[in-house]
């Protein structure tokens, strides 16, 4: 598989867009999303839905543009769990997306989405729901010694108390 192979390139570009968006560099993340869009549109057929659609949804979520994914729903490939999770993110159902990701066996993605769900719920004053989302996220992050994520989760937990 070479780097121009859509099955390698599309996921890499989507993950790259998320990583950049997650650092807070909105301009660079938007450019990465643009590159992903151009690459996807140049293909003769849409790549199969895989984890790349979740990375795309998460990049858009970090930029506050997750609803843009809804405009592309028909271009995301055949329905499957990845597509369902991405669309749940786009619809603002982060808890539902995390549940789907948990069922796919993607604990890192599930934990990230649960952490984002907890942040949103805490901001909305829904502290009991935030604590429930944090329990799952913190369990994963503590298990893999992801100290920055643990600190972020514990800060949210304190805010939700």
N, C-alpha and C positions, 0 to 999 in steps of 0.2 A: 504494500500500500504506500503510495507516495503522498506528499503533502497536498497535492491537488485533487486527491481522491475525495469526493464529497463526503464519504462516510468517515473520513478522518478530519477533513477541513472544517465542515460545518460545526461539529461539536467543539473543536478547538477554538473557533472564532466566537461561539456563543459563551464558552467558559471564559475566554479572554475578556469579552465585554462585561461579564459579571464581575470578574476580578477587578477590573478598572473602575467600574461603577461603585464597587464596595469600598474602594479607597477614597471616594468622594470626588474624583476628577470627572465631572459631568461632561465636559467638552470632549475629553479623550474617549470616554465611554460611548458618547453619541457617535463619534467617528468610528469606533469599533463596531457598533450596531449598524452603521451605514455600510461598512465593509461586509458584514454578515449578510445584510439585505441584498447588496449587489451580487454577492457570490451565490446566494440562494436563487435569485431571479435569473441568473445566467445558466442555471441547470435546466436540462430538458425536462426532468421530472423532479418533483419534490423529494427530498431525502425522507426516509422513513422516520416517523416520530420516535425519538429516543430521549435520553437525558438532556440532549441539547435544547429541547423546547422548554425544559424547566430552567436551564441556565439562562435562556433568553428571557423567560418570564421574570426571573430573579434580577437580571440586569435592569429590566424595565421597572421593576418594583423599587430598586435602589434609586432610580431616577424619578420616581413618582409618575411614571408613564405606563404603568402596567395595563391600563385599559386599551392601549394601542394594540395589544396582542389580540384583542377581541375582533379587530378589523381584519386580522389575518387567519381567523379560525379555520377557514376552508383551505388554507395553504399549509396547514400544520401536519398533513398526512392523515392516515387512517386513525380512527379513535383507538386509543389504548390508554394504559395507566399514566404514561408520561404526559401525553396530551391532556388527559383529564386533570392531572395535577397542575400543569401550566395554566390551563383555563380557570381552575379554581383560584389560583393566585391572581389572575387577571380580574376575576370577579370579586376579589377581596376576601375570599374564603380561605384564609391562611391555615386555619385549623383543619379544614377539610383537605387541603392540599398536603399538609403534613401527614394526615392519616393515610392518604393514597401513597405517598412516598414511603411511609413505613411499611406498607404492604408490598412495595416493590423490592424491599430489601436494600434501601438506600439511606442508611442511618445518618450519614453526614448531611445530606440534603434535607432530610426530615428534621434534624436538629436545628439547622439554620432557619428553616421556615417556622419552626416552633418558636425560636428566639424572636424572629420578626413579628410573629403573631402576638407574643407576650408584650413586646414593645408597643404595638398598636393598642392592645387591650388595656395596658397600663395607662397610656395616654388618654384613653376613653373612660378611665375610672372603673374599669371592669376587673378589679383586682383578683377576685377568686378565679376567674377564667384565665387571667394572666399567669397566676401561680400554677395552675394545672398545666398550661403549655410549658412553663419553665421547668417543671419537674422532669418531663421527658427530655428536654434539651440539655439540662444540666447533668442528667444521668449519663448521656452520651459524652458530653464534653469532658466531664470528670474522668470517665473511663479511658479517654484517649489523651489525657493531660493537655487539653487545649486551654491553656491558662487565660488567654485573652478572652475567649468566649465564656469561660467560667466567670471571670470578673464581670463581664457585661451582663451575664445572666443573674449573678448575685446582686448586682446593682439594681436590676429590674425587680428582683425578688424583694429587696429592701423597700423599693418604691411601692410595691404592690401590698406591702404589709400594713 
